[in-house]
Amino acid sequence: MALVGDNGAGKSTLIKTLAGAHLPDEGVILLDGQPVRFSSPKDAWMRGVATIFQELALAGKMTISDNIFLGRELTRTIAGIQFLDRRAMRQRSRELLEELDVSVPDIHTWVEHLSGGQRQGVAIARALNIDADVIIMDEPTAALAVAEVRKVLAFIKALRRQGKSVILISHNVQDVFEVSDRITVLRRGRRIAMLETNQTTPEEVVGYITGAAEVTRSRVASD
Protein backbone atom coordinates (compact mmCIF):
# COMPACT_ATOMS: atom_id res chain seq x y z
CA MET A 1 0.00 0.00 0.00
CA ALA A 2 1.42 3.37 -1.02
CA LEU A 3 0.35 6.39 1.00
CA VAL A 4 0.63 9.68 -0.87
CA GLY A 5 -0.39 13.27 -0.37
CA ASP A 6 0.94 16.80 -0.40
CA ASN A 7 2.76 18.34 2.58
CA GLY A 8 0.29 18.77 5.43
CA ALA A 9 -2.07 16.08 4.11
CA GLY A 10 -1.80 14.09 7.34
CA LYS A 11 0.56 11.30 6.32
CA SER A 12 2.99 11.73 9.24
CA THR A 13 0.19 11.99 11.80
CA LEU A 14 -1.44 8.82 10.49
CA ILE A 15 1.84 6.91 10.47
CA LYS A 16 2.75 8.01 13.98
CA THR A 17 -0.66 6.82 15.14
CA LEU A 18 -0.17 3.43 13.50
CA ALA A 19 3.33 3.28 15.04
CA GLY A 20 2.05 3.92 18.56
CA ALA A 21 3.72 7.32 18.89
CA HIS A 22 0.33 9.13 18.88
CA LEU A 23 -2.92 7.95 20.43
CA PRO A 24 -5.93 8.27 18.11
CA ASP A 25 -8.75 10.61 19.13
CA GLU A 26 -11.27 8.34 17.42
CA GLY A 27 -11.53 5.48 14.97
CA VAL A 28 -10.33 1.89 15.12
CA ILE A 29 -7.10 0.19 14.07
CA LEU A 30 -7.66 -3.40 12.96
CA LEU A 31 -4.80 -5.91 12.94
CA ASP A 32 -5.67 -9.33 11.49
CA GLY A 33 -9.29 -8.27 11.75
CA GLN A 34 -9.08 -7.53 15.47
CA PRO A 35 -9.18 -4.02 17.02
CA VAL A 36 -5.89 -2.96 18.61
CA ARG A 37 -4.71 0.10 20.51
CA PHE A 38 -1.01 0.86 20.79
CA SER A 39 0.10 2.88 23.79
CA SER A 40 3.73 3.25 22.62
CA PRO A 41 6.02 2.40 19.69
CA LYS A 42 7.31 -0.57 21.69
CA ASP A 43 3.73 -1.79 22.02
CA ALA A 44 3.33 -1.64 18.23
CA TRP A 45 6.63 -3.47 17.73
CA MET A 46 5.53 -6.21 20.11
CA ARG A 47 2.43 -6.69 17.94
CA GLY A 48 4.50 -6.94 14.76
CA VAL A 49 4.15 -3.40 13.40
CA ALA A 50 7.52 -1.82 12.65
CA THR A 51 8.01 1.73 11.39
CA ILE A 52 11.14 2.88 9.60
CA PHE A 53 11.11 6.66 9.77
CA GLN A 54 12.95 8.84 7.29
CA GLU A 55 15.60 9.63 9.91
CA LEU A 56 16.09 5.83 10.39
CA ALA A 57 17.00 6.20 14.11
CA LEU A 58 20.21 4.23 13.72
CA ALA A 59 23.19 4.59 16.06
CA GLY A 60 26.07 5.72 13.86
CA LYS A 61 28.85 4.76 16.23
CA MET A 62 27.60 1.21 16.72
CA THR A 63 28.15 -1.81 14.49
CA ILE A 64 25.63 -3.20 12.04
CA SER A 65 24.68 -6.14 14.26
CA ASP A 66 24.46 -3.90 17.35
CA ASN A 67 21.94 -1.73 15.49
CA ILE A 68 19.90 -4.67 14.25
CA PHE A 69 19.59 -6.02 17.82
CA LEU A 70 19.37 -2.66 19.59
CA GLY A 71 16.99 -3.12 22.53
CA ARG A 72 16.59 -6.83 21.78
CA GLU A 73 20.09 -8.10 22.44
CA LEU A 74 20.76 -11.83 22.68
CA THR A 75 22.48 -13.06 25.85
CA ARG A 76 24.06 -16.23 27.15
CA THR A 77 24.75 -17.26 30.71
CA ILE A 78 28.17 -18.41 31.89
CA ALA A 79 28.69 -19.36 35.55
CA GLY A 80 25.47 -17.60 36.46
CA ILE A 81 26.51 -14.35 34.72
CA GLN A 82 24.78 -13.00 31.61
CA PHE A 83 26.89 -11.86 28.67
CA LEU A 84 25.94 -10.46 25.27
CA ASP A 85 25.97 -13.26 22.70
CA ARG A 86 27.70 -11.23 20.01
CA ARG A 87 28.53 -14.26 17.89
CA ALA A 88 24.86 -15.23 17.63
CA MET A 89 23.84 -11.63 16.88
CA ARG A 90 26.46 -11.29 14.14
CA GLN A 91 25.37 -14.59 12.57
CA ARG A 92 21.68 -13.66 12.60
CA SER A 93 22.50 -10.20 11.21
CA ARG A 94 24.35 -11.79 8.29
CA GLU A 95 21.35 -14.03 7.59
CA LEU A 96 18.93 -11.09 7.61
CA LEU A 97 21.14 -9.02 5.30
CA GLU A 98 21.51 -11.98 2.94
CA GLU A 99 17.72 -12.36 2.80
CA LEU A 100 17.51 -8.76 1.61
CA ASP A 101 20.58 -9.04 -0.61
CA VAL A 102 22.23 -6.18 1.29
CA SER A 103 25.96 -5.97 0.63
CA VAL A 104 28.04 -4.43 3.44
CA PRO A 105 31.83 -4.21 3.79
CA ASP A 106 31.91 -6.04 7.13
CA ILE A 107 29.40 -6.89 9.85
CA HIS A 108 31.68 -5.06 12.33
CA THR A 109 31.40 -1.79 10.37
CA TRP A 110 30.00 1.23 12.17
CA VAL A 111 26.72 2.33 10.61
CA GLU A 112 27.99 5.89 10.11
CA HIS A 113 30.37 4.53 7.46
CA LEU A 114 27.57 2.97 5.37
CA SER A 115 25.87 4.49 2.33
CA GLY A 116 22.26 5.67 2.47
CA GLY A 117 21.00 2.53 0.76
CA GLN A 118 22.97 0.27 3.09
CA ARG A 119 21.55 2.09 6.12
CA GLN A 120 18.04 1.52 4.79
CA GLY A 121 18.93 -2.15 4.48
CA VAL A 122 20.07 -2.28 8.10
CA ALA A 123 16.88 -0.54 9.26
CA ILE A 124 14.74 -3.05 7.33
CA ALA A 125 16.78 -5.95 8.71
CA ARG A 126 16.05 -4.67 12.22
CA ALA A 127 12.33 -4.71 11.41
CA LEU A 128 12.63 -8.28 10.13
CA ASN A 129 14.52 -9.24 13.27
CA ILE A 130 11.43 -8.56 15.37
CA ASP A 131 9.44 -10.65 12.87
CA ALA A 132 7.27 -7.69 11.91
CA ASP A 133 4.28 -8.53 9.73
CA VAL A 134 3.57 -4.88 8.87
CA ILE A 135 6.47 -2.63 7.90
CA ILE A 136 5.84 1.09 7.45
CA MET A 137 8.48 2.97 5.44
CA ASP A 138 8.51 6.77 5.52
CA GLU A 139 10.15 8.29 2.41
CA PRO A 140 12.82 5.55 2.17
CA THR A 141 14.27 6.85 -1.12
CA ALA A 142 14.50 10.53 -0.16
CA ALA A 143 17.97 12.00 -0.74
CA LEU A 144 19.36 8.75 -2.19
CA ALA A 145 21.36 8.37 -5.40
CA VAL A 146 19.70 6.60 -8.32
CA ALA A 147 21.52 3.29 -7.76
CA GLU A 148 20.59 3.29 -4.07
CA VAL A 149 16.95 4.07 -4.88
CA ARG A 150 16.88 0.95 -7.05
CA LYS A 151 18.26 -1.06 -4.16
CA VAL A 152 15.66 0.19 -1.68
CA LEU A 153 12.86 -0.60 -4.13
CA ALA A 154 14.33 -4.08 -4.44
CA PHE A 155 14.18 -4.36 -0.63
CA ILE A 156 10.46 -3.56 -0.74
CA LYS A 157 9.86 -6.20 -3.40
CA ALA A 158 11.80 -8.73 -1.32
CA LEU A 159 9.60 -7.98 1.70
CA ARG A 160 6.47 -8.55 -0.39
CA ARG A 161 7.85 -11.91 -1.59
CA GLN A 162 8.30 -12.86 2.07
CA GLY A 163 4.61 -12.21 2.69
CA LYS A 164 5.13 -8.98 4.63
CA SER A 165 2.69 -6.10 4.38
CA VAL A 166 4.41 -2.83 3.47
CA ILE A 167 3.03 0.69 3.75
CA LEU A 168 5.16 3.04 1.65
CA ILE A 169 5.00 6.80 2.14
CA SER A 170 6.54 8.57 -0.82
CA HIS A 171 6.41 11.76 -2.88
CA ASN A 172 7.92 9.92 -5.85
CA VAL A 173 5.00 8.72 -7.97
CA GLN A 174 7.31 6.66 -10.19
CA ASP A 175 8.54 4.65 -7.18
CA VAL A 176 4.95 4.22 -6.00
CA PHE A 177 3.87 2.71 -9.31
CA GLU A 178 6.84 0.36 -9.40
CA VAL A 179 6.26 -1.37 -6.06
CA SER A 180 2.66 -0.82 -4.93
CA ASP A 181 -0.54 -2.81 -5.37
CA ARG A 182 -2.82 -0.05 -4.06
CA ILE A 183 -2.49 3.69 -3.53
CA THR A 184 -4.21 5.67 -0.79
CA VAL A 185 -4.36 9.44 -1.26
CA LEU A 186 -4.69 11.79 1.70
CA ARG A 187 -5.70 15.42 1.35
CA ARG A 188 -6.25 17.86 4.23
CA GLY A 189 -6.40 15.07 6.79
CA ARG A 190 -8.87 12.86 4.94
CA ARG A 191 -8.64 9.90 2.62
CA ILE A 192 -10.01 11.05 -0.70
CA ALA A 193 -9.12 8.03 -2.84
CA MET A 194 -7.93 4.43 -2.69
CA LEU A 195 -6.85 3.22 -6.10
CA GLU A 196 -5.67 -0.06 -7.60
CA THR A 197 -2.23 0.69 -9.02
CA ASN A 198 -2.81 -1.28 -12.22
CA GLN A 199 -6.08 0.54 -12.85
CA THR A 200 -4.93 4.14 -12.50
CA THR A 201 -2.29 6.45 -13.92
CA PRO A 202 0.35 8.77 -12.46
CA GLU A 203 -1.62 11.71 -13.83
CA GLU A 204 -4.76 10.65 -11.97
CA VAL A 205 -2.86 10.17 -8.71
CA VAL A 206 -1.23 13.59 -9.02
CA GLY A 207 -4.67 15.02 -9.76
CA TYR A 208 -6.01 13.64 -6.48
CA ILE A 209 -2.97 14.91 -4.58
CA THR A 210 -3.40 18.44 -5.92
CA GLY A 211 -7.20 18.40 -5.79
CA ALA A 212 -7.65 18.65 -9.55
CA ALA A 213 -9.19 15.16 -9.84
CA GLU A 214 -11.75 16.01 -7.15
CA VAL A 215 -12.77 19.16 -9.02
CA THR A 216 -13.13 17.25 -12.29
CA ARG A 217 -15.14 14.48 -10.64
CA SER A 218 -17.42 17.07 -9.03
CA ARG A 219 -18.06 18.81 -12.36
CA VAL A 220 -18.85 15.53 -14.10
CA ALA A 221 -21.30 14.59 -11.32
CA SER A 222 -23.05 17.98 -11.53
CA ASP A 223 -23.35 17.71 -15.32
N, C-alpha and C positions, 0 to 999 in steps of 0.2 A: 504494500500500500504506500503510494507516494502522497505526501501531505504538502500542498503548495498554497501560496498566498502572498500578497504584497507585505511589506513591512507594516507591522501593527495589526495584522489580520487575526492574530490570536494563536499562532502556531506554537510559540514558546510557552505560553500559559497552558495550553492544552497538554503539551509534552511534559511540562513540569508536574502537572496534575497526574498524568499517567505514571510518571516516575516516582510519585510519592513525595515530591518536594513541596507541592501545594495541596491543600485539602479542597475538594470541590464544594461549592456553595449548594449545588443541587445536581440532580442527574445521577446516573448509575454507571459504574464500570463493570462490564461482564468479562470474566475470564473463564474460558471453557464453559460458557453458558451460565456461570454462577456469579452473583454479585460479589464484588470485593471492594474493600476500602483500605487504601494504603496510608499509614500514618507517618511513614518516613521512606526515604530511598532504600534503606536497608530492608524494610518491610517488602517493598516491591521486588527487590533482588531475591529475597527468600521465596517469593512466589513465582520466580522465573521470568521477571520482567527487567531487562537490563537496558539502560540508556547510555549511549555514547554521545556526550555533548561535544559541541564544536571545539571546546577548549581541551577535550580529551581527559583532563584531570590525571595525567601521568606524572610520576615522580622522576624528573630528569636525571638526578644523581643516584638513581637506583638501577639495578640490572633489569634486563628483560623479564627474567623469571620472577624477580622480586615484585615487579609491577603486576604481572599476571596473577600472582597469589597475594597481592596486597590486601590485608584484612582477613585472608582465608589461608594463612600459612599452614603447611603440613609440618607435623612434629613427630618425633620418635622419642621413646623413653629409654634411657640407659642408666642403670643403677638407681632407679627412682627419680631421675632428673630428666626433664623434658628439654630437647634440643630441636632446633629447626632442621627439618629433613631436606636440606638443600639439594641433595642428589635427586630425590624423588621429584622435587619441584622443577628442577632443570629438565629432567626427562619428560615430564608431563608437558612442560612448556614447548619443548621441541616437537612433541606429537601434535599439539594444538596448532603450532605454526605450520607444520607440514600439511595438516588438513586444509589450511587456508592457502597453501602454496606461498607462504611469506618467506622471503629470503633475507636473512640477517647475517651480518659478518660473524658474530659469535654470541652465544647465549649469555655470556658474561658482560656484553657491551652495555654501557650506560645508555638509557633511553635518549638522553639529550644529544647523543651522537648519531641517532637514526634520522632518516629522511622522513618527510611528512607522511608518505604512503606507508612506510614501515611502522611508524607510530600508530597509524590507523589500524594496521594489522595486529599490533600488540593489544590495542584497546578492544578489538573484536575478539581476540583470543581470550582476554580476561572475561568477556561476557560468556563465551563458550565454556570457560572453566567453571562457571557457576551453573552450567547446564540450563542457560536461559532459553525459554521457548519463544519469547517475544523480545526482539532486539530493536530498539529505537535509535536511529542514527540522525543526528542533527547536523546538516550541512557537511557531510564527510569529505566532499571534494573541494570545499572552499580553499582558495589560496594554494592549491596543489598544481604541480606541473602536469602537462598532458599525459606523460607516461604514467605518473602516479595516479592520476584520475582513472586511467584504464585499469590499474591494479585494484583500486578500491571498488570499482564497479564489478570486477571479477570476484572480490570478496563477497559482495552482496549476492551474486549468483551462486556462489558456493554455499552460502547460508541457506538459500532457498532449496538447493539440492539436498541439503541435510534435513529438510523438513521444518526449518525455523521460519517463524513469521517475522517479517522485517517491515518496520515503518520508516520510510525515508523522507526526511525534510530537506527540500532542495529548491533553490532558485533556478537551477539549470534544467530547463525543460527537456533538453536533449538527453541528459542523464536519466531523467524521470521516464522517458519513453523507452529507454534501453533496458531498464531493469524492473519496471513495475507491471503489475497485473491490473491494478485499479488506481485511480487518482481522486483524492478528496481535495476540494478547493474550499479554503476558508476566506471569508471577506467580512471585515468589521465584526469579528467575533462570532460569526455564524457559518455553518456549513451551507454553501449555496449550490454545491454540485458534487456528485460522486459518479465518476465516469469509468467505464471499461477502457483500458488503454488501447486495445485493438479496435475500438469502435469510435475513437475520437481523433482529433488532430491537434498538433501543437498550437495552431491558430485558435482553435476553440478553447483550449485550456487557458491561453493567454487572455482571451476575451473574457472568460469568467474571472480571472485574477484582477483584471483592470475594471471590470464592471460592464464592458461593452456587450458581452454575450447576454447579460441580464436585460439590458436595454432593448436589444434586438428581439429577445424572446417576448418581452412585454409588448412590444409594438405588434409582433405577429399575432399574439393572443387578442389584442384589442381590435385588430383588423378582422 
